[in-house]
Amino acid sequence: MHPVISIGKQNFASLRENNCFYIDKSDLIREWWESQDEITLITRPRRFGKTLNMSMLNYFFSNLYTDKKKLFEDLSVWKEEKYQKLQGTYPVIFISFATIKGADYQDARDGIIMAINEAYSEHRYLLEWNGLTEGERRCFEELDNYAKNPGMKEPVANDTICNAVKNLSNCLYRYYEKKVLILLDEYDTPMQEAYLYEYWEEFIAFIRNFFNATFKTNPYLERAMMTGITRVSKESVFSDLNNLNVVTTTSEEYESSFGFTEEEVFHALETMGMSQEKQLVKSWYDGFIFGKQKDIYNPWSITNYLDKKQLRPYWADTSSNGLINRLIRQSSSEIKERMEELLQGKEIVVNFDEQIVFEQLDQDENAIWSLMLASGYLKATDVEYRGVLREPWYHLMITNLETTAMFSNLFKGWFHQSRSNYNQFMKALIAGDLDAMNYYMNQVSMATFSYFDTSGNEEGPSEPERFYHGFVLGLIADQADQYEICSNRESGFGRYDVMMIPREQGDKQYPAIIMEFKVRNSRKEKTLEETVEHALNQIEEMNYDAQLFARGFKKEEIRHYGFAFEGKKILIGMRE
């Protein structure tokens, strides 16, 4: 009998007790315990089993679950007697920030109170103990009352919230005469929301005090583990926390503890009678790399595929890409050019710090690569260390076919407001209908120029550049089946802006296309028509056709387009 494929179940006990599909990740327990690291932060992309693993740690270590030994009896960790004896022997405080997605500071603060109160609720038996002080009893009731009535006139003081976990640790330590383990799941979720909704400064001062009290000045802490997507800078939230071991996607620790290995995926397919689907599943879902462990699969996609038996972008469809979308859209032409290379299956080599400094994301463009690597959208096929300072240079590629589809939809979505006009423009472009091209492209530009502009000046010189490169990314995403899209490549005596090469040579339905984009220079050109002529002349004078001739295309199969920009106005000219 096949195990039940449960989608989204994150409670370890419920999964095991109901004979649901589960891949043994209990070696995480052994590796963490034997590391003897006081505080461990592990970053992994979303939907990679972080919450399930934290639930497993809770059921293994918590002395509230001494009756749960059967959950582990057939797992790897149970092979050693010392771990059998270790199960259920520690007071544990388990907190999750996964659902804290407030649109403002007060919402986020309320969410943290709710999360802390859930941890307190697990230990309300302490209220029956005479060892609690009056202040400690009051903290239990104050948190509970506020969680039930978040709009109450007298909110919980910041000092009470920030010290709540430390104070609960103290209570548990005195009650059990044993230091506590603290498990904090999705620690960075509220920080990403604070940055996205622009209440970062107010929130970060609050959360820094919470983290310092919980992990830095907590004498009742035995060990702690945190999970999240990003490695938020130590200076932002963990000031002076010198006992923190940070494990990112490029670290070699815990390589196979999150996500499924290829061996595990193929075994699951065999168990479900789907062995013939191995290569198809690999082509779609393989590609993640953690440390030196290649061929890691996303558990969400695999379990959904095993359940529904259909290839779909399951992981990509659950993503919240607001921050990534904004950063790419507003990025410079250089960043968009790199995205063009990635979308065409190429590798880029970039230098960045894996540590995310949210308040610097707008100033340091390279931080976007760190964010996309941590989020699982890109994979590091290699990391090389250069120079005396051993600076890391990352070899990055889009992770797999599923994430390629996610990026494609993201770039198409940039033209959502003018989607119909964009589609009509593409038909006119291929058909050579110049009047229609000019009409529809001006409609598109009016709707999307300010969407790409970040200078605050709609007539600023950066606007056409950002729009143009966004347009190219949309081209690549929209026309990839019919065309090979090349941007800023050498041909003849220079570098053209865009070349569209039909994948089926000789198909008259799809001509080869070269585009040159120019902003009108008022000192040299009196009209947009002159700017268009300069663009078309440049294509001919620089012999940009050379690359197409080398590929076997004839002159009559090639079409030239010159685009002239002036503010939001665009004029397009054509030569065949």
C-alpha positions in Angstrom: 0.0 0.0 0.0 1.4 3.4 -1.0 1.8 6.0 1.7 -0.7 8.9 1.7 0.7 12.0 -0.1 -0.2 14.8 2.2 0.2 18.3 0.7 1.2 21.1 3.1 1.2 19.1 6.4 4.0 20.5 8.5 3.4 18.8 11.8 5.9 16.0 12.2 3.7 13.9 14.5 0.6 14.2 12.4 2.6 13.2 9.3 4.1 10.1 10.9 1.1 9.0 12.8 -1.1 9.1 9.7 1.2 7.0 7.5 1.9 10.0 5.2 4.7 10.1 2.7 7.9 11.1 4.5 11.5 11.1 3.6 13.8 10.5 6.6 15.7 13.7 7.6 16.4 12.7 11.2 20.2 12.9 10.5 19.7 16.6 11.0 19.2 15.9 14.7 22.5 14.0 15.0 24.5 16.6 13.0 23.1 19.5 15.0 23.7 17.9 18.3 27.2 16.7 17.6 28.2 20.2 16.2 27.8 21.6 19.7 27.1 25.0 18.2 25.3 27.2 20.6 23.2 29.1 18.0 22.7 27.8 14.5 21.0 29.7 11.7 20.2 27.7 8.6 18.9 29.5 5.5 17.0 27.6 2.8 14.5 28.6 0.1 10.8 28.5 0.9 9.0 25.1 0.8 12.1 23.2 1.5 10.9 21.5 4.7 12.2 24.0 7.2 9.1 24.0 9.3 8.7 20.2 9.2 12.3 19.8 10.3 11.8 22.2 13.2 8.7 20.3 14.2 10.7 17.1 14.1 13.4 18.7 16.4 10.6 19.9 18.8 9.1 16.4 19.0 12.5 14.8 19.5 13.9 17.0 22.2 10.9 18.4 24.1 10.1 16.8 27.4 6.5 17.4 26.7 6.7 14.6 24.1 8.3 11.7 26.0 5.4 9.6 24.7 6.4 10.1 21.1 9.3 7.7 20.8 7.5 5.7 18.2 7.7 8.5 15.8 11.5 7.9 15.5 11.9 4.2 15.9 12.3 3.4 12.2 14.4 6.5 11.4 18.1 6.9 11.1 18.6 8.8 14.3 17.2 5.9 16.4 20.1 3.5 15.4 22.3 5.0 18.1 21.3 4.3 21.7 22.5 7.7 23.0 19.9 9.4 20.8 17.2 7.0 22.0 18.1 8.2 25.5 18.2 11.8 24.5 14.6 11.9 23.1 12.2 14.0 25.3 14.8 15.3 27.7 14.8 19.1 27.3 12.5 22.0 27.9 11.9 23.5 24.4 10.5 26.8 23.3 9.2 26.6 19.7 8.2 29.8 17.9 7.3 30.4 14.3 7.3 33.8 12.6 6.1 32.3 9.3 2.7 34.0 9.3 3.9 37.5 10.4 3.3 39.5 7.2 2.0 42.8 8.5 1.5 45.7 6.2 2.7 48.1 8.9 4.7 48.1 12.1 1.7 47.6 14.4 0.5 44.6 12.5 4.0 43.0 12.6 4.4 43.8 16.3 1.0 42.2 17.0 2.0 39.1 15.0 5.1 38.7 17.1 3.0 38.9 20.3 0.7 36.2 18.9 3.7 33.9 18.1 5.3 34.4 21.5 1.9 33.8 23.2 1.6 30.4 21.4 4.9 29.4 22.9 3.7 30.5 26.4 0.5 28.6 25.9 2.4 25.4 25.5 3.8 25.9 29.0 0.7 27.3 30.9 1.1 24.3 33.3 3.7 26.6 34.9 0.9 28.7 36.3 0.0 25.8 38.7 3.6 26.0 40.0 4.3 28.0 43.2 7.7 28.9 41.9 6.5 31.7 39.5 6.8 35.3 40.7 3.9 37.6 40.5 5.5 39.4 37.6 5.9 36.2 35.6 2.3 35.2 36.1 1.3 38.7 35.0 3.3 38.2 31.8 1.5 35.0 31.0 -1.9 36.7 31.4 -0.9 40.0 29.7 0.3 38.2 26.5 -2.8 36.0 26.5 -5.2 38.9 26.9 -3.6 40.9 24.2 -3.5 37.9 21.8 -7.3 37.6 22.3 -7.9 41.3 22.1 -5.2 43.0 20.0 -7.1 46.3 19.9 -7.1 46.7 23.7 -6.3 50.2 24.9 -3.2 49.2 26.9 -0.8 47.5 24.6 1.9 45.2 25.8 5.1 47.2 26.4 8.0 46.6 24.0 10.2 45.7 27.0 7.8 42.9 28.0 7.7 41.5 24.4 11.5 41.7 23.9 12.3 39.9 27.1 9.4 37.4 27.0 11.3 34.4 25.6 14.2 35.1 27.9 11.8 35.2 30.9 10.1 32.0 29.9 13.5 30.4 29.6 14.2 31.4 33.2 10.9 29.9 34.4 11.5 26.6 32.6 15.1 26.5 33.8 14.0 26.8 37.4 11.1 24.4 37.0 13.1 21.6 35.3 16.6 22.6 36.6 17.8 22.3 33.0 18.6 24.9 30.3 16.3 25.3 27.4 16.4 24.7 23.7 14.9 27.5 21.5 13.6 26.8 18.0 12.7 29.9 15.9 11.2 29.1 12.5 11.2 31.6 9.6 12.9 34.3 11.6 13.3 36.7 8.7 9.7 36.7 7.3 8.7 39.9 9.2 11.9 41.6 8.2 11.3 41.1 4.5 7.7 42.5 5.0 9.1 45.4 6.9 11.4 46.3 4.1 8.8 45.7 1.4 6.2 47.9 3.1 8.7 50.5 4.2 8.6 50.3 8.0 12.1 48.8 8.3 13.7 51.4 10.6 11.0 51.3 13.2 10.7 47.5 13.1 14.4 46.6 13.1 15.1 48.5 16.3 12.3 46.5 18.0 13.4 43.1 16.6 17.1 43.7 17.4 16.2 44.1 21.0 14.1 40.9 20.9 16.9 38.8 19.3 19.6 40.2 21.7 17.5 39.4 24.8 16.5 35.9 23.5 19.9 34.8 22.2 22.7 37.1 23.4 21.9 37.8 27.1 19.9 34.7 27.9 21.9 32.6 30.5 19.2 29.9 30.5 19.8 29.0 26.9 21.4 25.6 26.1 21.2 25.8 22.3 19.1 27.4 19.6 18.3 26.8 16.0 16.8 29.4 13.6 15.7 28.9 10.1 14.8 31.4 7.4 15.3 32.2 3.7 17.9 35.0 3.9 21.0 35.6 5.9 20.1 39.0 7.3 23.2 41.0 8.2 24.5 40.5 11.7 24.8 44.2 12.2 21.1 44.7 11.5 19.7 42.2 13.9 22.3 40.2 15.8 24.7 42.9 17.0 27.6 41.4 19.0 26.2 37.9 18.8 29.5 36.0 18.5 28.2 32.5 19.0 26.1 32.3 15.8 26.9 29.7 13.2 25.3 30.8 9.9 24.7 28.0 7.3 23.7 29.3 3.9 23.0 27.4 0.6 26.7 27.4 -0.2 27.8 26.0 3.2 28.7 22.3 3.3 26.9 21.7 6.7 23.4 20.1 6.6 23.7 19.7 2.8 21.0 17.0 2.5 18.9 17.8 5.5 16.6 20.1 3.6 15.1 19.1 0.2 15.2 15.7 -1.4 18.3 14.2 -3.0 18.0 12.6 -6.4 18.3 9.1 -4.8 15.4 9.9 -2.5 13.3 11.2 -5.4 14.0 8.3 -7.6 13.2 5.8 -4.8 9.9 7.6 -4.2 9.0 7.4 -7.9 9.8 3.6 -7.8 7.7 3.2 -4.7 4.7 4.9 -6.3 5.1 2.9 -9.5 6.3 5.8 -11.6 9.9 4.8 -12.4 9.4 5.7 -16.1 9.0 9.4 -15.1 12.5 9.8 -13.6 14.1 11.8 -16.4 11.0 13.9 -17.0 10.9 14.8 -13.3 14.6 15.5 -13.3 14.3 17.9 -16.3 11.7 19.9 -14.5 12.6 19.9 -10.8 16.3 19.0 -10.4 18.9 21.7 -10.1 19.2 23.0 -6.5 22.7 22.9 -5.0 23.5 23.1 -1.3 27.2 23.2 -0.5 28.7 20.5 -2.6 25.5 18.4 -2.8 24.1 18.7 -6.3 20.8 17.3 -7.6 18.6 18.6 -4.8 14.9 18.7 -5.5 12.2 20.9 -4.0 10.0 18.8 -1.7 6.8 20.9 -2.5 7.1 20.2 -6.2 7.9 16.5 -5.7 5.1 15.7 -3.3 2.6 17.6 -5.5 3.8 15.7 -8.6 3.6 12.3 -6.7 0.0 13.3 -5.7 -1.3 14.8 -9.0 1.0 13.0 -11.4 1.1 16.1 -13.6 4.1 18.4 -14.5 3.4 21.8 -13.2 5.4 24.7 -11.7 4.1 23.9 -8.2 6.9 25.6 -6.3 7.0 28.7 -8.6 3.3 29.1 -8.4 3.4 29.4 -4.6 6.0 32.2 -4.6 5.6 35.7 -3.4 7.9 37.5 -5.7 7.1 41.1 -4.7 10.6 42.0 -3.5 12.5 40.2 -6.3 10.1 41.8 -8.9 10.6 45.3 -7.6 14.4 45.0 -7.4 14.8 43.6 -10.9 12.3 46.0 -12.5 14.0 49.0 -10.9 17.6 47.8 -11.5 20.1 49.2 -13.9 20.5 48.1 -17.5 23.6 46.1 -16.4 21.5 44.0 -14.0 18.8 43.5 -16.7 21.5 42.4 -19.2 22.7 39.8 -16.8 19.1 38.6 -16.4 18.8 38.3 -20.2 21.9 36.0 -20.1 20.4 33.9 -17.3 17.1 33.6 -19.1 18.9 32.2 -22.1 20.4 29.4 -20.1 23.8 31.0 -19.6 26.0 31.3 -16.6 27.0 34.6 -15.0 29.9 35.3 -12.6 29.3 37.9 -10.0 30.8 39.1 -6.7 28.5 39.8 -3.7 28.1 39.3 0.0 25.7 36.5 1.0 24.7 38.6 3.9 21.6 40.6 3.2 21.5 44.2 4.3 18.0 45.2 3.6 18.5 48.9 4.1 21.2 48.8 1.4 19.3 46.9 -1.2 18.5 50.1 -3.1 22.1 51.2 -3.0 24.0 48.0 -3.7 22.6 46.4 -6.8 24.6 43.2 -6.5 22.6 42.4 -3.4 19.9 41.2 -5.7 22.0 38.1 -6.6 22.4 37.2 -3.0 18.6 37.5 -2.5 17.9 35.3 -5.6 20.5 32.7 -4.5 19.0 32.5 -1.0 15.5 32.3 -2.4 16.3 29.4 -4.7 15.7 31.2 -8.0 19.4 30.9 -8.8 21.9 28.2 -8.1 25.7 28.6 -7.5 27.4 26.0 -9.7 30.7 27.1 -8.2 32.2 29.6 -5.8 35.8 30.7 -6.4 37.8 32.9 -4.1 40.0 35.6 -5.8 42.8 37.8 -4.7 44.6 38.3 -1.4 41.3 39.1 0.4 39.7 35.9 -1.0 36.6 37.6 -2.3 33.9 35.1 -3.3 32.8 35.1 -7.0 29.7 33.1 -7.6 28.9 31.2 -10.9 25.2 31.5 -11.1 22.5 30.0 -13.3 18.7 29.8 -13.2 18.0 26.7 -11.0 15.7 24.6 -13.3 12.9 24.6 -15.8 10.4 25.4 -13.1 12.2 28.6 -12.0 12.7 29.6 -15.7 8.9 29.5 -16.0 8.7 31.7 -12.9 11.0 34.3 -14.3 9.3 34.2 -17.7 5.9 34.9 -16.1 7.5 37.7 -14.0 8.8 39.5 -17.0 5.6 39.1 -19.0 3.8 40.5 -16.0 5.7 43.8 -16.4 3.4 44.5 -19.3 0.3 43.4 -17.6 -1.4 46.8 -17.7 -0.9 47.0 -21.5 -0.8 43.3 -22.2 -3.2 43.5 -25.2 -1.2 46.4 -26.7 2.0 44.5 -26.1 0.7 41.4 -27.9 -0.6 43.5 -30.8 2.8 45.2 -31.0 4.5 41.8 -31.3 2.2 40.8 -34.1 2.9 44.0 -35.9 6.7 43.7 -35.3 6.8 40.3 -37.0 4.3 41.3 -39.8 6.3 44.6 -40.5 3.2 46.8 -40.0 4.9 50.0 -39.0 1.8 52.1 -38.4 0.5 49.5 -36.0 3.9 49.1 -34.3 4.1 52.9 -33.6 0.5 53.0 -32.3 0.8 50.0 -29.9 4.3 50.7 -28.7 3.3 54.2 -27.7 0.4 52.8 -25.8 2.7 50.3 -24.1 5.3 53.0 -23.2 2.6 55.3 -21.7 1.5 52.5 -19.4 4.9 51.2 -18.4 7.6 53.9 -18.5 7.0 55.1 -15.0 6.8 51.5 -13.9 10.4 51.0 -14.8 11.7 54.5 -13.8 13.4 54.8 -10.4 14.9 58.3 -10.8 11.6 60.1 -9.9 12.1 62.1 -13.1 10.0 60.8 -16.0 12.2 62.7 -18.5 15.4 61.4 -16.9 18.0 59.6 -19.1 17.6 56.4 -17.1 14.0 55.8 -18.1 14.4 54.7 -21.7 17.3 52.4 -20.7 15.2 50.7 -18.0 12.2 50.4 -20.3 14.3 49.1 -23.2 15.9 46.3 -21.1 12.6 45.4 -19.5 11.2 45.2 -23.0 14.0 42.9 -24.1 13.3 40.6 -21.1 9.7 40.6 -22.0 10.7 39.6 -25.6 12.8 36.8 -24.4 10.1 35.5 -22.2 7.3 35.9 -24.8 9.1 34.9 -28.0 11.5 32.2 -26.8 9.7 29.4 -28.7 10.0 31.2 -32.1 13.1 33.3 -31.7 16.6 33.2 -30.3 16.8 36.7 -28.6 20.3 38.3 -28.5 21.1 41.6 -26.8 24.2 43.8 -26.9 26.3 41.3 -28.8 29.2 42.0 -31.2 28.5 41.8 -34.9 30.2 43.5 -37.8 32.0 46.6 -36.4 30.1 47.1 -33.2 27.4 45.9 -30.8 23.8 45.9 -31.8 21.0 46.4 -29.3 18.6 43.5 -30.1 18.7 40.7 -32.6 15.8 38.2 -33.1 17.0 35.1 -34.9 14.2 32.7 -36.1 14.6 29.2 -34.7 13.4 27.7 -37.9 15.5 29.3 -40.7 13.7 29.9 -43.9 10.3 30.1 -42.2 8.8 33.2 -43.9 6.4 33.7 -41.1 9.3 34.8 -38.8 11.8 37.2 -40.3 15.2 37.9 -38.7 15.1 41.3 -36.9 17.7 43.8 -35.8 16.7 46.7 -33.5 18.6 49.8 -32.5 17.3 52.1 -29.7 18.3 55.7 -29.4 17.3 58.6 -27.2 16.9 61.9 -29.2 19.9 64.2 -28.7 18.4 67.7 -29.0 21.8 69.2 -29.9 22.3 66.8 -32.9 18.7 65.9 -34.0 15.8 68.3 -34.6 13.2 65.6 -34.7 12.5 62.0 -33.7 12.5 61.2 -37.4 16.2 62.2 -37.6 16.9 60.0 -34.5 15.2 57.1 -36.2 17.4 57.6 -39.3 20.6 57.7 -37.2 19.5 54.4 -35.6 18.8 52.7 -39.0 22.0 54.1 -40.5 24.0 52.7 -37.6 22.7 49.2 -38.3 23.9 49.4 -41.8 27.2 51.3 -41.3 28.3 49.0 -38.4 27.3 45.9 -40.5 25.2 44.4 -37.8 23.8 41.9 -40.4 27.2 40.1 -40.3 26.2 37.6 -37.6 23.0 36.7 -39.5 24.9 36.4 -42.8 27.3 34.0 -41.0 24.2 32.0 -39.9 23.1 31.6 -43.6 20.4 34.3 -43.7 19.9 36.3 -46.9 19.5 40.1 -47.1 15.8 39.8 -48.0 15.2 37.7 -44.8 16.4 40.5 -42.5 14.4 43.5 -41.2 15.9 46.6 -39.5 14.0 48.7 -37.0 15.1 52.0 -35.5 13.5 53.1 -32.2 13.7 56.8 -31.2 12.8 57.9 -27.6 11.8 61.3 -26.4 10.3 61.2 -22.9 7.4 58.7 -23.1 7.1 59.1 -26.9 8.5 56.5 -29.2 8.9 56.6 -33.0 9.8 53.5 -34.9 11.2 53.3 -38.4 11.9 50.3 -40.6 14.2 49.2 -43.5 14.2 45.9 -45.2 
